[in-house]
Amino acid sequence: MSKAKPGIDKNLMNVVADLEQPAVNSHHAQQIQQDTNDRRHQDSLNHDKTEDMNPSHS
């Protein structure tokens, strides 16, 4: 791993690397898009702070 350079968001470095890869065909392009969608979905699940307001589940 290389050291992060000042002023560069290290979380975006992998995104840039992914975007720089050209899709080989439509299937590969769909796979890349699905990986992005999966990461976004998992991120939203990880940040979901809603609580179950129904006390019958206790």
C-alpha positions in Angstrom: 0.0 0.0 0.0 1.2 3.4 -0.8 1.0 6.3 1.6 -1.9 8.7 1.1 -0.9 12.0 -0.4 -2.1 15.1 1.4 -5.4 16.4 0.0 -6.4 13.2 -1.7 -9.4 11.3 -0.3 -8.1 7.7 0.2 -11.6 6.3 0.1 -12.0 7.5 -3.5 -8.7 6.2 -4.8 -10.2 2.7 -5.3 -13.3 4.1 -7.0 -11.0 6.0 -9.5 -9.1 2.8 -10.1 -12.3 0.9 -10.8 -13.5 3.6 -13.2 -10.3 3.6 -15.1 -10.8 0.0 -16.2 -12.6 -0.2 -19.5 -15.4 -2.7 -19.7 -14.6 -5.6 -22.0 -18.2 -6.2 -23.1 -21.8 -5.5 -21.9 -21.7 -8.4 -19.4 -18.5 -7.1 -17.9 -19.9 -3.6 -17.7 -23.0 -4.9 -15.9 -20.8 -6.8 -13.4 -18.9 -3.6 -12.6 -22.1 -1.7 -12.2 -23.5 -4.4 -9.9 -20.4 -4.3 -7.7 -21.0 -0.6 -7.3 -24.7 -1.1 -6.5 -23.8 -3.9 -4.0 -21.3 -1.6 -2.2 -23.9 1.2 -2.0 -26.6 -1.1 -0.7 -24.3 -2.5 1.9 -23.2 1.0 2.9 -26.9 2.0 3.3 -27.5 -1.1 5.5 -24.5 -0.3 7.6 -25.7 3.2 8.3 -29.4 2.3 8.9 -30.1 3.6 12.4 -33.9 3.0 12.4 -35.3 1.2 15.3 -38.3 -1.2 15.4 -41.0 0.8 17.1 -43.3 -2.2 17.6 -42.8 -3.4 21.2 -44.4 -6.8 20.5 -41.1 -8.1 19.0 -39.4 -8.0 22.4 
